[in-house]
Amino acid sequence: MAGLLRQQVPELGDSARSITMMTMILAGTLSAHCRDSATALAAYEADPTVLELRLDLRTTLENGLAALIRGTLARS
């Protein structure tokens, strides 16, 4: 995975490995968080404004990865 990332963003160099590891951690955490429980579904139904707190897995992961890459490049 780090090699694929380095192909797309070569200026990351060796940092691609740590970004890959952080991305896997973020993906696992978000995967668990973005799965709606029965309680969450009931809360959404009872108060639709609570839906603002709901995270979309793909969008949130893409934004997180972009932030990791931008931050790493800024520190280089």
ABEGO torsion letter per residue (X at the ends): XAAAAAAABAAAEAAAAAAAAAAAAAAAAAAAAABBBAAAAAAAAABAAAAAABBBAAAAAAAAAAAAAAAAAAAX
